[in-house]
Amino acid sequence: MDKCSAEEVIACVDIITQVAQSALKSFREQFNTFQKVYLELEEQSNDLSNLHSNLEENIKSEHSKCQNFIDQLIEDSDDLKKAESSLENLQKIESIKLQECEELKNKIDVLKKKSEALEVDSAQDKRDEILAYKVLTRASFVYSTKKITGIVASNPPQPFYFKPQETSQHEITERLWDLIVQK
C-alpha cells in the first residue's frame, strides 16, 4: 500500500468536502423542490378531496330532488288517472242525462201536440154545443162587429161582452159556455 502524505490527504479531504458540499447543496435544492411539489400535490389532493365531497353532496341532493320529482310524478299520475276516470263517469252521466233530456223533449212535443189537439177538439165541441144552444134557443149572433156582446137567457139574465182583439176564440168559447152552463 502506498502511503499518502498529509498534504495529499488534506487536498483529498478538501476535494471530498467540496464534492460533499456540492452534493449536499444539490440534495437540498432537490429536497426543497420535492417538498414544494409534495405540498402542492397535498394541496391539490385536499382540493380534490373537498371537490369530491362537494360532488357527492350535490349528487345526493340531486338524487333526492329527482326522487322527490319521481314521487310527485307518480302521485300526479295517480291523480290524473282518478280525474280521467271521474271525467269518463261524468261524460257517461252527461250522455245519459242528454239522452233523458232528448226523450223528455220528445215526450213534451208529443204532449203539446196532444194538448193542442185536445184544445182544438174541446173548443170545437164547445162551439158545437153553443151552436146547438143557438139553434134550440134561437139566439142570434152578429160577427161583423168589433165586439161580441149579448145576453144569456137565464134567471137572472147574464150579459156578456168580449173584444176579439184582446180575447182568444178559445177563451170566448169557454166563458160563453160557463155562462150557459150556470143556468
Salt bridges, closest charged atoms under 4 A:
GLU56 OE2 - HIS52 NE2 3.43
GLU62 OE2 - LYS65 NZ 3.62
GLU100 OE1 - LYS97 NZ 3.72
GLU166 OE2 - LYS163 NZ 3.98
GLU171 OE2 - ARG175 NH2 2.51
GLU174 OE2 - LYS126 NZ 2.51
GLU174 OE2 - HIS170 NE2 3.70
